[in-house]
Amino acid sequence: MSLVPAFLMMAIVGDVTVNRVSPMSMEEMFTMNPPTDIKIAPGRLGEYIISWSGNCTCTDDIFYHFNHSYLDSAGDGTLGENSRIVHNQEVKLDVELRRGIAVQVQLYRESNDELSSSWAKRTFQPSRDKFASVENLTCIFYDDGYMNCTWNITENASQDAEYLLSYRTENTDDVHSCTNNQQDEWRNTACHLKYNRNLVPKLNICVSEFSNKTKLPYCRNIIPAAYYKVDTPISVTINKSTDEVSFELPKMHYKPSCYVYQINITNWSDNVHKVINANSTKYLINRDHKKRYSVQVRATTSSICYRSSLWSEWSEPFTCEPDAKDFALSTIIATLAVIFVVTVLMPIFICSRFQLWSKVCQPIPDPKEKFKGLFEDYDGDFQKWINKTPILITKTEECIPVTVKEV
């Protein structure tokens, strides 16, 4: 055998050998070297670092596939990505650890998913007493650039426990602490502080029991826009001609198309209430103009921008009275005729029927008949008249006694 053919034969055999061994070594790397020893450690405020051991020569094609989820069944679920790709042996998570989390990691080759390692899994569920002795942490964000947070203190809290609220925006190191606390007796239970940042980035809000450094903070990982409360609508009116309801928002954090409204229409004549949805600050309603109505409006943000779970307060009610009634000419004439009959003709008939005129309209006595000569001779001078006129004295008749005999 010549040298050249022998060399070609060795090259072919070597190529076959490499093609057979290489997939086996790659398969061994995935099947024999899964991630192990998953651990958790606190990081920045509201953050935890999940790490593991592994021997991955990671590339764009080969990486760790990481999943996590909460153990409880709370409605909001996790706010971060449940699944992610990483090329090192750790992941930083903003999670509410008090709810418990389950994590799993595997070595993965994107171009050949059959060459994936088995999942390494671990559950982290610290006991409740490992965290600050608070619960029901809620925060509301307002148009004036402020946020208001409240929380409850649990029954098992120590009497000397002290609490402090702090927050950190996701992927930042800056931690802001509350300085305007409100207290229940001697412990902080609420905080009102400035927050004029973007409402979309995720926020880690935590209450720490700083009198006990061994306890983990009680945290919420939220998107502020989901807890944004719009200012109450103002200038609510009804156009009586077109039945159009119009109103305004004092401030708009987003563009107008981001807001939705509810209009509460009350028919007070029939005691009927109806709430309708509207997409603008003007809305035509159906109204019976003979009845009394009132309207109130409230607002929130829609899913076009970011859906808020909170509505504004209802506006002050605007009342619309019934329209004035239009009377026909014949009705007016008939009404006047009835008034004339009742006020004029009816009294005349009654007086004539019962001869009340002579009783009501008595003649005025003439003094000339009683005082003769007073006016003719003395021009009404009563003093002269009485001096010249003799006073007539009437003689008393003599009484004659009469004797009556019994029969």
Secondary structure, 3 states (H helix, E strand, C coil): CCHHHHHHHHHHHHHHHHHHHHHHHHHHHHHCCCCEEEEEEECCCCEEEEEEECCCCCCCCEEEEEEEEECCCCCCCCCCCCEEEECCCEEEEECCHHHCEEEEEEEEECCCHHHCCCCEEEEECCCHHHECCEEEEEEEEECCCEEEEEEEECCCCCCCCCCEEEEEECCCCCCEECCCEEEECCEEEEEEEECCCCCCCCEEEEEECCCCCCCECEEEEECHHHHEECCCCEEEEECCCCCEEEEECCCCCCCHHHEEEEEEEEECCCCEEEEEEECCCEEECCCCCCCCEEEEEEEEECCCCCCCCCCCCCCCCEEECCCCCCCCHHHHHHHHHHHHHHHHHHHHHHHHHCCHHHHHCCCCCCHHHHCCCCCCCCCCCHHHHHHHCCCCCCCCCCCCCCCCCCC
